[in-house]
Amino acid sequence: GTLDAMMQAIVCRDVVGWREKSRKILLVMTDDLVHTAGDGTLAGIYKPNDAKCHTEFDPVLNKTVYTAAIEYDFPSIEQIRLALLENEIVPVFAVTAKTKSYFENLAE
């Protein structure tokens, strides 16, 4: 989900290559609403998101993949907000007209 991807981009500093003294901007592009904490219960996932990096390189796919999708629930909006603040990352949302008001409310 979108928030899973955001959390991994924020906390997997070495994987992403975030530099210490650089301006960090996270571009989020989506055409739908996001799954948030609690939505994982629909799939039987009850373990709260731990806000840690869960990625590894998959040599078969030749890319880095998220490895905890069926282990941890989606992050909460508050977890994302705190992780962005702690890591000094500014999110920029590029969304469709149908989701614009949803993301404007999130920004407040």
Disulfide bonds with the S-S distance in Angstrom:
Cys12-Cys53 2.03
